[in-house]
Structure formats: structure tokens, C-alpha cells
């Protein structure tokens, strides 16, 4: 299932809570959107 919405904060919370369930083909794009860069 894909989750889309305008609230970046809420989407980040979902990513943090359920990131382990991401499929590998989605992981690179999601990491780029939600992982903090040093």
C-alpha cells in the first residue's frame, strides 16, 4: 500500500514506525525523503 499526503511530519512518523515494512524497490526513494543527512 502506498501512503501519500501533504503533511510531511505525519508521513515521517509513519516512515519511522513502519520503515521495516518497506519493499526494497521503495527504500531508496523513501530514505532520500525521510532520512536526515549529516
Backbone as a printed PyTorch tensor [residue, N CA C, xyz], in Angstrom:
tensor([[[ 0.8460, -1.1640,  0.0000],
         [ 0.0000,  0.0000,  0.0000],
         [ 0.8980,  1.2350,  0.0000]],

        [[ 0.5450,  2.2050, -0.7600],
         [ 1.2480,  3.4840, -0.7820],
         [ 0.4750,  4.4910,  0.0620]],

        [[ 1.2050,  5.3360,  0.7430],
         [ 0.6020,  6.4020,  1.5420],
         [ 1.1400,  7.7230,  1.0100]],

        [[ 0.2200,  8.6230,  0.6740],
         [ 0.5850,  9.9150,  0.1010],
         [-0.1920, 10.9930,  0.8440]],

        [[ 0.4330, 12.1350,  1.0620],
         [-0.2810, 13.2230,  1.6970],
         [ 0.5810, 14.4640,  1.7840]],

        [[-0.0290, 15.5890,  2.1090],
         [ 0.6930, 16.8560,  2.1620],
         [ 1.4320, 17.0900,  3.4860]],

        [[ 1.1580, 16.2800,  4.5020],
         [ 1.7240, 16.5010,  5.8270],
         [ 3.0220, 15.7090,  5.9800]],

        [[ 4.1430, 16.3480,  5.7020],
         [ 5.4590, 15.6910,  5.7370],
         [ 5.7680, 15.1430,  7.1330]],

        [[ 5.3800, 15.8670,  8.1700],
         [ 5.6370, 15.4190,  9.5430],
         [ 4.9170, 14.0980,  9.8240]],

        [[ 3.6650, 13.9930,  9.4470],
         [ 2.8960, 12.7660,  9.6590],
         [ 3.4850, 11.6110,  8.8490]],

        [[ 3.8690, 11.8790,  7.6080],
         [ 4.4640, 10.8340,  6.7730],
         [ 5.7870, 10.3530,  7.3680]],

        [[ 6.5640, 11.2660,  7.9420],
         [ 7.8290, 10.8880,  8.5910],
         [ 7.5620,  9.9870,  9.7850]],

        [[ 6.5230, 10.2670, 10.5420],
         [ 6.1650,  9.4140, 11.6780],
         [ 5.8090,  8.0080, 11.2030]],

        [[ 5.0740,  7.9070, 10.1100],
         [ 4.7520,  6.5920,  9.5480],
         [ 6.0120,  5.8750,  9.0790]],

        [[ 6.8910,  6.6060,  8.4200],
         [ 8.1580,  6.0400,  7.9480],
         [ 8.9660,  5.5000,  9.1270]],

        [[ 9.0410,  6.2720, 10.2100],
         [ 9.7960,  5.8390, 11.3840],
         [ 9.1750,  4.5960, 12.0230]],

        [[ 7.8590,  4.5590, 12.0860],
         [ 7.1730,  3.4500, 12.7430],
         [ 7.1440,  2.1820, 11.8980]],

        [[ 7.0330,  2.3300, 10.5820],
         [ 6.8060,  1.1660,  9.7280],
         [ 7.8430,  0.9960,  8.6240]],

        [[ 8.9670,  1.6880,  8.7350],
         [10.0050,  1.6220,  7.7120],
         [10.5220,  0.2200,  7.4390]],

        [[10.4830, -0.6460,  8.4500],
         [10.9490, -2.0240,  8.2580],
         [10.0770, -2.7940,  7.2720]],

        [[ 8.8720, -2.3190,  7.0370],
         [ 7.9620, -2.9950,  6.1150],
         [ 8.1050, -2.5260,  4.6690]],

        [[ 8.9220, -1.5010,  4.4370],
         [ 9.1040, -1.0010,  3.0710],
         [ 9.6930, -2.0770,  2.1730]],

        [[ 9.1920, -2.1340,  0.9780],
         [ 9.7730, -3.0350, -0.0100],
         [11.0910, -2.4470, -0.4910]],

        [[12.0030, -3.2980, -0.8720],
         [13.3350, -2.8380, -1.2620],
         [13.2920, -1.8580, -2.4370]],

        [[12.3750, -2.0430, -3.3750],
         [12.3420, -1.1250, -4.5170],
         [11.8400,  0.2620, -4.1290]],

        [[11.2340,  0.4120, -2.9650],
         [10.7920,  1.7150, -2.4620],
         [11.8190,  2.3600, -1.5360]],

        [[12.7110,  1.5670, -0.9920],
         [13.5710,  2.0310,  0.0950],
         [14.4500,  3.2260, -0.2860]],

        [[15.0840,  3.2010, -1.4340],
         [15.9910,  4.2940, -1.8090],
         [15.2540,  5.6360, -1.8680]],

        [[14.0890,  5.6480, -2.4850],
         [13.3180,  6.8940, -2.5980],
         [12.8180,  7.3630, -1.2290]],

        [[12.3570,  6.4400, -0.4080],
         [11.8520,  6.8150,  0.9140],
         [12.9840,  7.2840,  1.8190]],

        [[14.1230,  6.6010,  1.7740],
         [15.2710,  7.0420,  2.5680],
         [15.7030,  8.4460,  2.1560]],

        [[15.6990,  8.7130,  0.8690],
         [16.0880, 10.0390,  0.3830],
         [15.1350, 11.1170,  0.8940]],

        [[13.8750, 10.7630,  1.0670],
         [12.8860, 11.7360,  1.5310],
         [12.8980, 11.9330,  3.0400]],

        [[13.1880, 10.8650,  3.7930],
         [12.9520, 10.9200,  5.2310],
         [14.1720, 10.7640,  6.1230]],

        [[15.2670, 10.2480,  5.6300],
         [16.4540, 10.1400,  6.4770],
         [17.1550, 11.4830,  6.5440]],

        [[17.5720, 11.8560,  7.7390],
         [18.2940, 13.1180,  7.8950],
         [19.7020, 12.9520,  7.3640]],

        [[20.1540, 13.9360,  6.6660],
         [21.5060, 13.9150,  6.1300],
         [22.4390, 14.5940,  7.1320]],

        [[23.6410, 14.0310,  7.3470],
         [24.5700, 14.6170,  8.3330],
         [25.0640, 15.9880,  7.9320]]])
